[in-house]
Amino acid sequence: MLKYIEIPGNEDAISRLRYSLKEEQNSDKVVAFVGAGPSCEIYPSWGQLSDSLIDFALRRGICTAAVAEQWASKIGKNPERVTTQIKNALPASLYSEFIQQSFSPEEKDAYTGLHWLIQDLPLKALVTTNYDSCALNVASSKSKVHITPAVWNDSESMSPWVQNCLKTTPLPILHAHGIWTHPDSIILSKDEYAKAYKNEDLRRVLENLWIQDTFLFIGFSFADKWVEFLASSILAQHPKLPAKHFAFIGLDEENDFYTSEMRMQFIDQFRIEPIFYYYRGGNHSALSEIIMDLTGTNPYFLLDRAEGVVKSHINAVKNLVNTKNRNEPLSFKSIAVSSGKGGVGKTTIAINLAIGLAKQGFHALLIDADMGLANVDVMLGIVPKYTLRDVFENKIAMKEVLVDGPLGIKFIPSSSGFRSMANLTLSQLVVLFDGFKSIEDMFDIIIIDTSSGIFNIVLDICRSVDEVFLVVRNEPASITDAYALLKVLNNSYGTNEFHIIANQTYTRTEGRDVFSKLTFVADRFLDVKLNYGGCIPDDDCVKRAVTKQSAVVDAYPKCRASQAFKDLSEDIISRASSRGEEASLSIFLEKLIGAMGTP
């Protein structure tokens, strides 16, 4: 991935930003303008919130499934209008409940590592369009005092901003689009945007900051119409304003190619000087690197001091530490996703887990090893040219079998209905080994979607991988069959550690209950360690994604199920970071061949 400093024009832009941040050299003060990006690790963005709002309205009986599907089909084209319709259909009490449910922190005083880094910069103030309180929590943690933010529709809190008499300590914070603790302040629908930007106090504050100070836009989408409206109205009155503002702009490594025209567009349209960086999937660690370079912050210091960072983002920061301090990839990890019975969502979990890891910047390989009923390709809407069957029968190279999946993953399809592949011979496994040996340097992590039940190949895979994820639903047959698989693997092969994933749960408590039921029996009769891997909620977005032949983490990245997959991916990454033993795809295959040869 191209380093941000290597993108043409960035080095000069960074130098000018450094100059602006040195208060003794510049009469302007820098004001951070923070969008949804820094909070996306733990909170939904505006568009993703709209998807969740549809799901909430359906679950609360406010609309029918047909109406929800209609809203979902239209929200991409006209999000503000559809969101207005949904909000108008909700009683005020339910809308407040939705906002509280979406943004109340699971951990007290939560924030992300990027929020902490932003406030390491020498700032005059911080303006945010986020509804969460991450920025507020960081400022309170740094200053050791309680901070009351300004909110756009509260004239008393807005008064120091209007009069431009802000105190520099603690950091002044303005919630320009509202905050979750005051649902009436949230700007979500088209009518609310119009009302907010007719508010004299908010308009005056933003115009004064734009003219008098230097904005630094972070984690912000310039597709928002209101920014274009604000900039055009200010520049119409002040056409000679220089390009003194800055913005960090992410470019998708897979789809975006930097051109000088991109830079000129920001300068001409907004008088903003962009600083571009590349990201892969959902991994924006390059943005954190830019800010650490500007502040001189040591990532280890961030881990030591950011006590409020939620667990999932601590893992992300650890990955950034690893990235900045090593050239080698994370230790290779192999994971089997299995289940005692079919129909529990095993393949859905395997697909979304692989894509979730790819979004974190890792090279993930998904292997469809459900030899009898292979369907990864069907669920992703892809028709593969070759399958594993061609490796054995037609001597096709493994690299030719690899299929490009969503967000950079690769997957190897199997052959559905070809039952003989459920019992591979040793000679076939040797062919398999040679094929995988040719691609092993391409991947950090492999996810293997096994068959359900206790077929020999399932048992052999599960006792050869680094980790076994056992998918269970809250129904007697699923729990009973999961225990049967545990029992065979433990009693016959000595496999003694498993990660349990409760799928399609209505609450987190239900997920824990499923785990407790399985643990209760296993602890009495088996010598095993069961780890609770978490639960995947019963989320309508999963069903919609399946219908669209998409992964939910791709189609609806901020729904409840996608957040659960995000947490699961982060846990895997943190365990991969700490592994010290040698591991590789070849070693996994050697173990598998050895397992096949052992009765």
VEXTI-289751 format. One line per field, with one value per residue (C-alpha): x, y, z; residue number from 1; residue in one letter. Coordinates in Angstrom, 2 decimals, padded with zeros to 5 digits. Example, Ala and Ser with C-alpha at 12.3 -4.5 7.8 and 13.67 -1.06 7.14 Angstrom:
// VEXTI-289751
X <- [012.30; 013.67]
Y <- [-004.50; -001.06]
Z <- [007.80; 007.14]
k <- [1; 2]
r <- [A; S]
//
This chain:
// VEXTI-289751
X <- [000.00; 001.35; 002.42; 000.51; 003.70; 004.39; 001.15; 002.03; 001.26; 000.86; 004.32; 003.75; 000.23; 001.54; 004.20; 001.56; -000.63; 002.29; 002.81; -000.86; -000.65; 002.25; 000.31; 003.28; 003.74; 000.15; -002.56; -005.26; -006.19; -006.97; -010.46; -011.00; -014.16; -014.84; -017.22; -018.38; -015.06; -013.37; -016.47; -017.21; -015.45; -018.25; -021.10; -023.08; -022.62; -025.59; -026.36; -025.94; -028.15; -030.89; -030.66; -030.91; -033.93; -035.77; -034.94; -036.09; -039.42; -040.04; -039.20; -041.48; -044.43; -044.48; -044.38; -044.88; -042.06; -043.17; -042.96; -039.55; -038.27; -039.62; -037.82; -034.63; -034.76; -035.20; -032.94; -029.78; -031.23; -033.06; -031.87; -033.12; -036.65; -036.95; -035.51; -038.08; -040.88; -039.61; -039.15; -042.61; -044.07; -042.42; -043.94; -041.63; -041.01; -039.90; -037.65; -035.96; -035.55; -033.94; -031.44; -030.57; -030.22; -027.96; -025.58; -025.62; -022.13; -021.80; -018.79; -018.82; -016.91; -016.09; -014.13; -011.84; -008.09; -008.48; -010.57; -007.75; -005.14; -007.16; -007.11; -003.34; -003.25; -003.00; -006.60; -008.60; -011.85; -013.59; -016.80; -018.44; -021.40; -021.46; -024.30; -022.10; -020.08; -016.65; -014.97; -016.52; -015.29; -011.72; -011.71; -013.03; -010.44; -007.57; -008.66; -009.87; -012.97; -016.56; -017.26; -020.61; -020.64; -022.40; -025.38; -026.71; -030.28; -029.30; -028.77; -027.12; -024.38; -023.94; -023.38; -019.54; -019.26; -021.43; -019.46; -016.14; -014.97; -014.08; -011.82; -008.92; -008.99; -010.78; -011.22; -014.50; -016.73; -019.73; -022.21; -023.39; -025.89; -026.99; -026.03; -027.68; -028.39; -030.81; -032.79; -034.63; -031.31; -030.54; -030.46; -031.45; -034.32; -034.49; -036.74; -034.31; -031.36; -033.32; -034.30; -030.76; -029.15; -031.73; -030.65; -028.90; -026.50; -025.23; -024.85; -022.99; -020.61; -019.70; -019.28; -017.06; -014.89; -014.59; -013.50; -011.37; -009.84; -008.46; -010.65; -009.08; -011.68; -011.22; -013.32; -015.72; -017.59; -017.74; -020.73; -022.95; -025.02; -025.00; -021.20; -021.44; -024.24; -022.26; -019.06; -020.77; -022.70; -019.56; -017.36; -020.04; -019.65; -015.87; -014.58; -010.96; -010.64; -007.43; -007.30; -006.31; -008.37; -007.24; -008.93; -007.78; -009.33; -009.30; -008.87; -009.97; -006.85; -008.91; -010.98; -009.45; -006.41; -005.03; -004.97; -003.98; -007.53; -008.79; -006.64; -007.69; -011.37; -011.15; -009.15; -011.45; -014.78; -014.13; -010.83; -009.66; -006.25; -006.63; -004.16; -004.88; -004.21; -005.06; -007.16; -007.97; -011.41; -012.38; -008.82; -008.07; -004.96; -003.04; -005.09; -003.94; -000.36; -000.65; -001.87; 000.78; 003.41; 002.02; 001.90; 004.84; 002.52; 003.93; 001.26; 002.35; 001.63; -001.85; -002.42; -001.12; -003.10; -006.38; -008.21; -011.63; -010.95; -013.41; -011.99; -012.53; -010.56; -007.77; -007.21; -007.19; -004.61; -002.49; -002.58; -001.39; 001.47; 002.38; 002.19; 004.48; 007.02; 007.36; 007.65; 006.33; 002.57; 000.67; 001.29; -000.65; -003.89; -006.24; -009.84; -012.53; -016.15; -018.27; -021.54; -023.22; -026.18; -027.01; -029.16; -027.63; -025.94; -022.44; -021.65; -023.05; -020.72; -017.71; -018.31; -018.83; -015.91; -013.55; -014.77; -014.61; -010.95; -010.28; -011.85; -009.21; -006.53; -005.68; -005.30; -008.06; -008.69; -012.10; -012.20; -015.54; -014.92; -018.61; -017.84; -021.34; -023.37; -020.96; -022.73; -020.33; -020.38; -024.18; -024.44; -022.07; -023.77; -020.59; -020.31; -016.78; -014.94; -013.20; -013.65; -011.49; -012.76; -010.82; -007.59; -007.92; -009.49; -008.25; -004.90; -005.93; -003.46; -004.70; -004.10; -006.60; -009.19; -008.95; -012.02; -012.12; -014.73; -016.04; -013.63; -010.49; -011.06; -010.21; -012.19; -011.79; -015.10; -015.87; -018.14; -021.68; -023.14; -019.85; -020.08; -016.77; -014.96; -016.30; -013.84; -010.58; -007.79; -004.24; -003.06; -005.68; -004.50; -000.95; -002.24; -004.08; -000.91; 001.11; -001.62; -001.87; 001.91; 001.91; -000.39; 000.56; 002.51; -000.63; -002.60; -002.47; -005.60; -007.70; -011.32; -012.57; -016.32; -016.65; -019.57; -021.95; -021.91; -019.18; -017.93; -014.31; -013.16; -014.86; -013.09; -009.75; -010.02; -011.10; -008.18; -005.68; -006.58; -005.45; -008.99; -012.40; -015.49; -018.61; -021.87; -024.92; -028.52; -030.85; -032.71; -032.37; -031.23; -028.49; -027.15; -027.34; -025.55; -022.91; -022.20; -021.89; -019.22; -017.39; -017.52; -016.06; -013.27; -012.39; -012.68; -011.27; -008.67; -007.90; -009.10; -009.78; -010.44; -013.34; -014.88; -018.67; -020.69; -024.37; -026.22; -029.53; -030.09; -032.64; -030.58; -027.02; -028.42; -029.84; -026.39; -024.87; -027.67; -026.88; -023.22; -024.13; -026.30; -023.46; -020.86; -022.99; -022.96; -019.40; -017.93; -019.55; -018.52; -015.65; -012.14; -012.57; -012.21; -015.10; -014.56; -017.53; -016.91; -020.00; -023.41; -024.73; -028.12; -031.25; -031.02; -033.28; -030.29; -028.77; -031.86; -031.82; -028.14; -028.74; -031.55; -029.18; -026.48; -024.22; -022.42; -024.12; -020.81; -020.57; -024.23; -025.13; -021.80; -023.22; -026.22; -026.23; -025.05; -022.15; -021.06; -021.04; -018.87; -016.59; -016.07; -015.43; -012.83; -011.05; -010.82; -009.27; -006.76; -005.71; -005.09; -003.17; -000.98; 000.13; 000.89; 004.52; 004.66; 005.50; 002.44; 001.76; -000.62; 001.85; 001.99; -001.81; -001.87; 000.81; -001.34; -004.39; -002.60; -001.36; -004.89; -006.23; -003.70; -004.67; -007.73]
Y <- [000.00; 003.41; 005.48; 008.74; 010.82; 009.26; 010.57; 013.61; 016.92; 015.44; 016.37; 020.07; 019.93; 018.28; 020.99; 023.71; 021.90; 021.64; 025.38; 026.07; 023.87; 025.94; 028.63; 030.96; 031.15; 031.53; 033.91; 031.43; 028.64; 025.13; 023.77; 020.04; 019.25; 015.59; 013.40; 009.83; 008.18; 008.22; 006.71; 004.04; 001.35; 001.42; 003.58; 003.71; 006.43; 008.44; 006.12; 003.01; 004.52; 004.84; 001.10; 000.34; 002.64; 000.51; -002.63; -000.98; 000.12; -003.40; -005.08; -002.69; -003.35; 000.17; -001.15; -004.36; -006.36; -005.14; -001.49; -002.08; -003.65; -000.68; 001.76; -000.26; -000.24; 003.56; 004.76; 004.61; 006.98; 009.38; 008.81; 012.06; 011.66; 008.01; 008.74; 011.52; 009.06; 006.49; 009.01; 010.46; 006.96; 006.45; 007.81; 010.29; 007.87; 005.09; 007.46; 008.52; 004.85; 004.16; 007.01; 005.92; 002.29; 003.24; 005.60; 004.90; 003.47; -000.18; 000.81; 003.96; 006.91; 004.94; 006.39; 005.19; 005.48; 007.87; 010.24; 010.29; 010.99; 013.89; 015.66; 015.27; 017.97; 021.61; 022.64; 025.77; 023.80; 020.76; 020.66; 017.30; 016.08; 012.83; 012.02; 010.00; 011.38; 009.95; 013.35; 014.60; 011.57; 012.05; 015.74; 014.95; 012.20; 014.45; 017.45; 015.41; 017.59; 017.15; 018.95; 020.18; 020.48; 023.10; 021.76; 023.58; 024.09; 025.18; 028.95; 029.06; 026.55; 028.19; 031.68; 031.47; 030.15; 032.92; 035.58; 033.92; 033.92; 030.27; 029.08; 026.99; 024.58; 022.24; 021.81; 023.42; 020.95; 021.75; 019.07; 020.66; 017.89; 017.03; 014.50; 011.24; 012.37; 014.95; 013.13; 016.34; 017.81; 015.00; 016.13; 013.08; 013.88; 016.37; 018.71; 018.71; 019.62; 022.52; 023.70; 023.44; 025.43; 028.17; 028.45; 031.83; 030.83; 027.70; 029.46; 032.39; 030.13; 027.97; 030.99; 032.79; 029.71; 029.20; 032.80; 033.45; 030.08; 026.94; 023.85; 020.38; 017.91; 014.38; 011.31; 013.41; 012.76; 015.67; 014.08; 015.83; 018.49; 020.82; 021.22; 022.21; 024.62; 026.12; 026.48; 027.96; 030.52; 031.65; 031.74; 033.70; 036.47; 036.06; 034.87; 035.71; 033.47; 031.41; 027.62; 027.58; 024.60; 020.98; 017.58; 013.98; 012.11; 008.32; 006.58; 002.98; 001.05; -001.32; 001.26; 004.77; 006.02; 009.40; 012.19; 015.83; 016.75; 015.31; 017.78; 020.74; 019.87; 020.30; 023.50; 025.07; 023.98; 024.24; 026.14; 023.02; 021.44; 017.64; 015.17; 011.81; 008.36; 004.86; 002.38; -001.28; -002.61; -000.89; -000.43; 003.31; 002.86; 005.12; 008.04; 007.29; 007.12; 010.62; 012.11; 010.26; 011.63; 015.14; 014.84; 012.53; 010.24; 006.79; 004.14; 002.29; 005.47; 005.45; 001.92; 002.81; 006.03; 005.57; 003.87; 004.48; 002.89; 000.06; -003.44; -003.72; -000.56; -001.48; -004.48; -002.20; 000.05; -003.00; -003.91; -000.39; -000.82; -004.07; -002.41; 000.44; -001.77; -004.81; -005.69; -009.25; -010.04; -011.38; -015.02; -017.25; -018.60; -021.33; -021.42; -024.04; -022.91; -025.96; -027.07; -030.20; -029.84; -028.00; -024.90; -022.97; -020.27; -021.74; -020.65; -017.16; -016.77; -018.11; -015.69; -012.62; -013.49; -013.74; -010.43; -008.81; -009.78; -008.48; -005.15; -004.92; -005.14; -008.83; -011.26; -013.76; -017.01; -018.67; -022.39; -024.02; -027.46; -028.36; -031.09; -032.44; -029.21; -026.46; -023.10; -020.22; -019.29; -019.29; -017.10; -014.58; -014.65; -015.86; -018.60; -020.04; -021.36; -024.10; -025.89; -028.11; -031.04; -029.66; -029.67; -033.43; -034.51; -032.01; -030.98; -027.31; -025.12; -023.88; -020.26; -020.70; -022.04; -018.95; -016.72; -012.99; -012.28; -009.06; -006.53; -008.34; -011.83; -014.90; -018.09; -021.63; -023.19; -026.84; -029.01; -029.28; -032.76; -034.49; -036.85; -038.65; -035.46; -035.83; -038.69; -037.62; -040.12; -039.49; -039.16; -036.47; -034.68; -034.70; -032.93; -030.54; -029.89; -029.04; -026.71; -024.84; -024.66; -022.57; -019.92; -019.92; -016.65; -014.82; -015.15; -014.30; -016.17; -019.00; -019.62; -023.13; -023.67; -027.37; -029.71; -030.10; -033.18; -035.73; -036.78; -037.89; -034.87; -032.54; -034.20; -034.15; -030.45; -029.50; -031.28; -029.72; -026.02; -023.46; -022.68; -024.32; -022.10; -024.09; -022.43; -023.12; -021.90; -021.79; -024.97; -028.45; -030.26; -027.71; -027.85; -031.67; -032.12; -029.53; -031.50; -034.69; -033.05; -031.79; -035.25; -037.06; -034.50; -034.52; -038.22; -039.62; -037.01; -034.96; -031.63; -029.66; -026.01; -024.54; -021.13; -021.12; -018.74; -018.36; -017.45; -015.68; -014.59; -011.96; -010.59; -010.88; -012.63; -015.33; -015.78; -016.28; -018.71; -020.87; -020.93; -021.80; -024.75; -026.23; -025.48; -027.10; -030.47; -030.25; -029.41; -032.49; -035.08; -033.71; -032.39; -029.25; -025.49; -023.64; -019.96; -017.69; -016.13; -013.95; -013.95; -012.88; -011.16; -012.16; -009.18; -008.65; -007.13; -010.63; -011.95; -009.01; -009.57; -013.28; -012.37; -009.97; -012.69; -010.42; -010.56; -008.49; -006.85; -005.57; -004.71; -003.32; -002.64; -000.91; -003.06; -005.01; -008.26; -006.52; -004.99; -008.48; -009.78; -006.79; -007.74; -011.35; -010.31; -008.07; -010.91; -013.18; -010.51; -009.90; -013.63; -013.86; -010.93; -012.73; -016.14; -017.05; -020.53; -021.12; -021.44; -021.56; -022.97; -025.80; -026.73; -026.85; -029.13; -031.37; -031.72; -032.47; -035.16; -036.65; -036.60; -038.32; -041.07; -041.60; -043.79]
Z <- [000.00; -001.00; 002.02; 002.45; 002.19; -001.24; -002.77; -004.92; -003.20; 000.28; 001.54; 000.85; 002.31; 005.49; 005.82; 005.58; 008.12; 010.52; 010.16; 010.95; 014.03; 015.40; 017.20; 017.66; 013.88; 012.77; 013.95; 012.90; 015.28; 014.08; 014.74; 014.22; 012.25; 013.05; 011.07; 011.58; 010.66; 014.10; 015.73; 013.15; 015.19; 017.74; 016.42; 013.14; 010.54; 009.30; 006.39; 008.50; 011.18; 008.57; 007.82; 011.53; 011.79; 009.23; 011.19; 014.44; 012.91; 011.61; 014.92; 016.82; 014.51; 013.08; 009.50; 007.58; 006.04; 002.60; 003.65; 005.27; 002.05; 000.08; 002.38; 002.12; -001.70; -001.82; 000.97; -001.12; -003.73; -001.43; 002.16; 003.68; 002.33; 003.37; 006.81; 007.24; 006.39; 008.88; 011.66; 011.10; 011.43; 014.84; 018.04; 019.78; 022.66; 020.30; 018.36; 021.61; 022.52; 019.14; 019.53; 023.07; 021.96; 019.03; 020.83; 024.55; 025.22; 026.20; 028.27; 030.37; 028.89; 025.74; 022.84; 020.08; 019.75; 016.82; 018.95; 021.49; 018.81; 017.37; 020.70; 020.91; 018.21; 019.41; 018.76; 019.47; 019.49; 018.09; 016.05; 015.43; 013.42; 015.42; 017.78; 020.15; 023.06; 022.14; 021.65; 024.88; 026.80; 025.55; 026.46; 029.94; 030.40; 029.33; 031.41; 034.41; 034.65; 033.51; 030.25; 029.02; 025.23; 023.16; 021.22; 018.16; 019.46; 022.98; 022.93; 026.35; 025.49; 022.07; 023.52; 023.94; 020.39; 018.96; 020.85; 019.94; 023.54; 023.94; 026.72; 025.51; 028.46; 028.59; 024.85; 023.69; 021.84; 019.64; 018.59; 015.36; 014.58; 018.11; 020.77; 021.79; 025.35; 023.90; 021.17; 020.29; 019.10; 016.63; 012.98; 010.94; 008.57; 005.70; 007.68; 010.60; 008.37; 006.94; 010.42; 011.79; 009.01; 009.34; 012.97; 013.21; 015.96; 014.17; 010.82; 012.39; 014.32; 011.32; 009.03; 011.54; 012.06; 008.30; 007.71; 010.80; 011.67; 010.03; 009.83; 009.84; 008.54; 009.89; 009.09; 007.09; 003.84; 001.45; -000.25; 002.31; 000.54; 003.52; 003.37; -000.27; 000.64; 003.54; 001.53; -001.53; 000.52; 002.38; -000.72; -002.62; -000.02; 000.33; -003.08; -002.30; 000.75; 000.50; 000.66; 004.33; 005.50; 005.44; 005.15; 005.48; 002.54; 002.26; -001.10; -001.57; -002.53; -004.69; -006.60; -006.34; -008.20; -007.14; -009.73; -009.38; -010.44; -007.14; -005.22; -007.37; -006.95; -003.17; -003.47; -006.08; -004.59; -000.87; -000.46; 001.34; 000.86; 000.95; 002.42; 000.83; 002.22; 001.03; 002.97; 002.38; 003.21; 006.46; 007.67; 008.00; 010.17; 007.75; 009.09; 012.62; 011.34; 009.82; 013.09; 015.12; 012.77; 013.30; 017.09; 017.70; 019.68; 020.38; 019.75; 022.90; 024.85; 023.38; 024.64; 028.09; 028.52; 026.65; 029.50; 027.97; 024.61; 024.02; 023.69; 019.93; 019.25; 021.64; 019.38; 016.34; 017.97; 018.82; 015.15; 014.34; 016.82; 015.09; 011.67; 012.70; 014.41; 012.17; 008.53; 008.83; 008.70; 011.69; 012.55; 010.20; 011.67; 010.48; 011.70; 011.14; 011.31; 012.04; 013.60; 014.90; 012.54; 009.36; 009.06; 011.95; 009.83; 009.73; 006.16; 006.73; 009.70; 007.78; 004.88; 007.04; 009.27; 006.28; 004.85; 008.29; 008.56; 005.04; 006.01; 008.73; 006.07; 006.35; 003.48; 004.14; 002.32; 002.65; 001.81; 001.14; 002.61; 002.89; 000.38; -000.04; 000.06; -000.97; -001.30; -000.55; -004.23; -004.29; -001.20; -002.79; -006.18; -007.93; -010.56; -010.28; -013.32; -011.35; -008.01; -005.82; -007.85; -010.84; -008.82; -008.32; -011.60; -014.18; -012.68; -012.57; -010.64; -007.27; -008.28; -011.10; -008.68; -006.45; -006.82; -006.05; -003.39; -001.81; -000.30; -001.37; 000.03; -002.00; -001.75; -002.98; -004.02; -003.53; -005.66; -004.35; -004.44; -005.21; -002.25; -002.85; -001.92; 001.61; 002.06; 000.42; -000.13; 001.01; -002.62; -003.20; -000.07; -001.40; -004.53; -002.24; -000.25; -003.34; -004.55; -001.26; -000.98; -004.17; -002.65; 001.03; 000.90; -000.25; 003.01; 006.72; 007.78; 006.34; 007.28; 006.52; 006.19; 007.04; 006.58; 009.51; 011.71; 012.41; 008.96; 008.98; 006.97; 009.48; 012.39; 010.57; 009.73; 013.25; 014.88; 012.45; 012.66; 015.21; 016.36; 016.04; 015.96; 016.76; 015.67; 017.81; 017.82; 020.81; 019.96; 021.50; 018.33; 017.64; 021.19; 021.33; 018.01; 018.94; 022.11; 020.03; 017.86; 020.95; 022.48; 019.46; 018.97; 022.66; 023.49; 020.25; 019.28; 022.38; 020.93; 024.07; 023.19; 021.23; 020.57; 020.78; 018.59; 019.43; 016.24; 015.62; 019.20; 020.17; 023.05; 024.34; 027.40; 025.15; 023.60; 027.03; 027.93; 024.88; 025.88; 029.47; 028.37; 026.35; 029.02; 031.75; 029.99; 028.64; 032.05; 033.57; 030.99; 028.88; 029.43; 027.33; 027.55; 025.93; 025.12; 024.49; 021.09; 021.25; 019.65; 016.26; 016.69; 014.79; 012.46; 009.44; 007.65; 007.48; 005.70; 003.29; 002.55; 001.87; -000.53; -002.31; -002.38; -000.36; 002.96; 005.64; 006.66; 003.08; 002.36; 005.81; 007.54; 010.62; 011.43; 014.68; 013.08; 011.32; 014.60; 016.13; 013.27; 013.77; 017.43; 016.48; 013.89; 016.38; 018.90; 016.29; 015.30; 018.89; 019.41; 016.12; 017.24; 020.37; 018.84; 019.15; 017.63; 014.01; 011.78; 008.05; 005.50; 004.83; 008.51; 008.65; 005.58; 007.11; 010.21; 008.08; 006.06; 009.33; 010.71; 007.59; 008.09; 011.73; 012.45]
k <- [1; 2; 3; 4; 5; 6; 7; 8; 9; 10; 11; 12; 13; 14; 15; 16; 17; 18; 19; 20; 21; 22; 23; 24; 25; 26; 27; 28; 29; 30; 31; 32; 33; 34; 35; 36; 37; 38; 39; 40; 41; 42; 43; 44; 45; 46; 47; 48; 49; 50; 51; 52; 53; 54; 55; 56; 57; 58; 59; 60; 61; 62; 63; 64; 65; 66; 67; 68; 69; 70; 71; 72; 73; 74; 75; 76; 77; 78; 79; 80; 81; 82; 83; 84; 85; 86; 87; 88; 89; 90; 91; 92; 93; 94; 95; 96; 97; 98; 99; 100; 101; 102; 103; 104; 105; 106; 107; 108; 109; 110; 111; 112; 113; 114; 115; 116; 117; 118; 119; 120; 121; 122; 123; 124; 125; 126; 127; 128; 129; 130; 131; 132; 133; 134; 135; 136; 137; 138; 139; 140; 141; 142; 143; 144; 145; 146; 147; 148; 149; 150; 151; 152; 153; 154; 155; 156; 157; 158; 159; 160; 161; 162; 163; 164; 165; 166; 167; 168; 169; 170; 171; 172; 173; 174; 175; 176; 177; 178; 179; 180; 181; 182; 183; 184; 185; 186; 187; 188; 189; 190; 191; 192; 193; 194; 195; 196; 197; 198; 199; 200; 201; 202; 203; 204; 205; 206; 207; 208; 209; 210; 211; 212; 213; 214; 215; 216; 217; 218; 219; 220; 221; 222; 223; 224; 225; 226; 227; 228; 229; 230; 231; 232; 233; 234; 235; 236; 237; 238; 239; 240; 241; 242; 243; 244; 245; 246; 247; 248; 249; 250; 251; 252; 253; 254; 255; 256; 257; 258; 259; 260; 261; 262; 263; 264; 265; 266; 267; 268; 269; 270; 271; 272; 273; 274; 275; 276; 277; 278; 279; 280; 281; 282; 283; 284; 285; 286; 287; 288; 289; 290; 291; 292; 293; 294; 295; 296; 297; 298; 299; 300; 301; 302; 303; 304; 305; 306; 307; 308; 309; 310; 311; 312; 313; 314; 315; 316; 317; 318; 319; 320; 321; 322; 323; 324; 325; 326; 327; 328; 329; 330; 331; 332; 333; 334; 335; 336; 337; 338; 339; 340; 341; 342; 343; 344; 345; 346; 347; 348; 349; 350; 351; 352; 353; 354; 355; 356; 357; 358; 359; 360; 361; 362; 363; 364; 365; 366; 367; 368; 369; 370; 371; 372; 373; 374; 375; 376; 377; 378; 379; 380; 381; 382; 383; 384; 385; 386; 387; 388; 389; 390; 391; 392; 393; 394; 395; 396; 397; 398; 399; 400; 401; 402; 403; 404; 405; 406; 407; 408; 409; 410; 411; 412; 413; 414; 415; 416; 417; 418; 419; 420; 421; 422; 423; 424; 425; 426; 427; 428; 429; 430; 431; 432; 433; 434; 435; 436; 437; 438; 439; 440; 441; 442; 443; 444; 445; 446; 447; 448; 449; 450; 451; 452; 453; 454; 455; 456; 457; 458; 459; 460; 461; 462; 463; 464; 465; 466; 467; 468; 469; 470; 471; 472; 473; 474; 475; 476; 477; 478; 479; 480; 481; 482; 483; 484; 485; 486; 487; 488; 489; 490; 491; 492; 493; 494; 495; 496; 497; 498; 499; 500; 501; 502; 503; 504; 505; 506; 507; 508; 509; 510; 511; 512; 513; 514; 515; 516; 517; 518; 519; 520; 521; 522; 523; 524; 525; 526; 527; 528; 529; 530; 531; 532; 533; 534; 535; 536; 537; 538; 539; 540; 541; 542; 543; 544; 545; 546; 547; 548; 549; 550; 551; 552; 553; 554; 555; 556; 557; 558; 559; 560; 561; 562; 563; 564; 565; 566; 567; 568; 569; 570; 571; 572; 573; 574; 575; 576; 577; 578; 579; 580; 581; 582; 583; 584; 585; 586; 587; 588; 589; 590; 591; 592; 593; 594; 595; 596; 597; 598; 599]
r <- [M; L; K; Y; I; E; I; P; G; N; E; D; A; I; S; R; L; R; Y; S; L; K; E; E; Q; N; S; D; K; V; V; A; F; V; G; A; G; P; S; C; E; I; Y; P; S; W; G; Q; L; S; D; S; L; I; D; F; A; L; R; R; G; I; C; T; A; A; V; A; E; Q; W; A; S; K; I; G; K; N; P; E; R; V; T; T; Q; I; K; N; A; L; P; A; S; L; Y; S; E; F; I; Q; Q; S; F; S; P; E; E; K; D; A; Y; T; G; L; H; W; L; I; Q; D; L; P; L; K; A; L; V; T; T; N; Y; D; S; C; A; L; N; V; A; S; S; K; S; K; V; H; I; T; P; A; V; W; N; D; S; E; S; M; S; P; W; V; Q; N; C; L; K; T; T; P; L; P; I; L; H; A; H; G; I; W; T; H; P; D; S; I; I; L; S; K; D; E; Y; A; K; A; Y; K; N; E; D; L; R; R; V; L; E; N; L; W; I; Q; D; T; F; L; F; I; G; F; S; F; A; D; K; W; V; E; F; L; A; S; S; I; L; A; Q; H; P; K; L; P; A; K; H; F; A; F; I; G; L; D; E; E; N; D; F; Y; T; S; E; M; R; M; Q; F; I; D; Q; F; R; I; E; P; I; F; Y; Y; Y; R; G; G; N; H; S; A; L; S; E; I; I; M; D; L; T; G; T; N; P; Y; F; L; L; D; R; A; E; G; V; V; K; S; H; I; N; A; V; K; N; L; V; N; T; K; N; R; N; E; P; L; S; F; K; S; I; A; V; S; S; G; K; G; G; V; G; K; T; T; I; A; I; N; L; A; I; G; L; A; K; Q; G; F; H; A; L; L; I; D; A; D; M; G; L; A; N; V; D; V; M; L; G; I; V; P; K; Y; T; L; R; D; V; F; E; N; K; I; A; M; K; E; V; L; V; D; G; P; L; G; I; K; F; I; P; S; S; S; G; F; R; S; M; A; N; L; T; L; S; Q; L; V; V; L; F; D; G; F; K; S; I; E; D; M; F; D; I; I; I; I; D; T; S; S; G; I; F; N; I; V; L; D; I; C; R; S; V; D; E; V; F; L; V; V; R; N; E; P; A; S; I; T; D; A; Y; A; L; L; K; V; L; N; N; S; Y; G; T; N; E; F; H; I; I; A; N; Q; T; Y; T; R; T; E; G; R; D; V; F; S; K; L; T; F; V; A; D; R; F; L; D; V; K; L; N; Y; G; G; C; I; P; D; D; D; C; V; K; R; A; V; T; K; Q; S; A; V; V; D; A; Y; P; K; C; R; A; S; Q; A; F; K; D; L; S; E; D; I; I; S; R; A; S; S; R; G; E; E; A; S; L; S; I; F; L; E; K; L; I; G; A; M; G; T; P]
//
